[in-house]
């Protein structure tokens, strides 16, 4: 297992998405079961989608 910032995932695999994300979203910690080096582009897209939806859900609760 490895914990990384969402910004690291985005910059490596989907850098074109970087400007579309908020700083607070990019700063989120993501726990990767198989580590950073095992990630592929499709994995990164799924992580970004899920992270944004979770971030928005938390924002609505506050």
N, C-alpha and C positions, 0 to 999 in steps of 0.2 A: 504494500500500500504506500501511496505517496500523496501528499497534500500540496497543491499548487494553486496559484491565483488564476482566475479565469483569463486574465489578460495574457498570461504565458501561453495558454492553450490557443487563444485567438491569434496571437502574433505568429505562432508556429504554423498553424494549419489553415486558418481562415483570416488572414490579415486584412482582407477587403471589408470585413465586418467591424473592424476595430473602431472606425469613426461613428458607427451606428449605435454603439453601446455607451451607456453612462459610466462615469468614473466609478460610481458605487457598485455597478454591476461587474465591471472589470476587476474590482478589488475583492470579489467574493472568493472564498476558499473552496476548492473543489477537491474531494478525496477520490483518487484514482486507484481502483482495485489492483490493476496490473502495471501501474506506473506510467509516467509521462512518455517514455519511449515506445510504449505499445499502442499509443493513440493513432488513429487514422482520421482522415478528414471527415468522414461520415460520423465518427464518434464525436468529434469536436462540434459539429452542427447540432447533434442531439443534446450535447451538454449545454451549449449556448441557449437553445430553445427552452430546455428544462430550467436552467438557472434564471432566465428572464421571467418565466412564468412564476417560479417560486418567489423571486424578488418582488414582483408585482402583487402577488398574494399577500406577502408580508406587509407591503406598503398600504394595502387596503385595510388591514387590521389595525393599523395605528391610527 
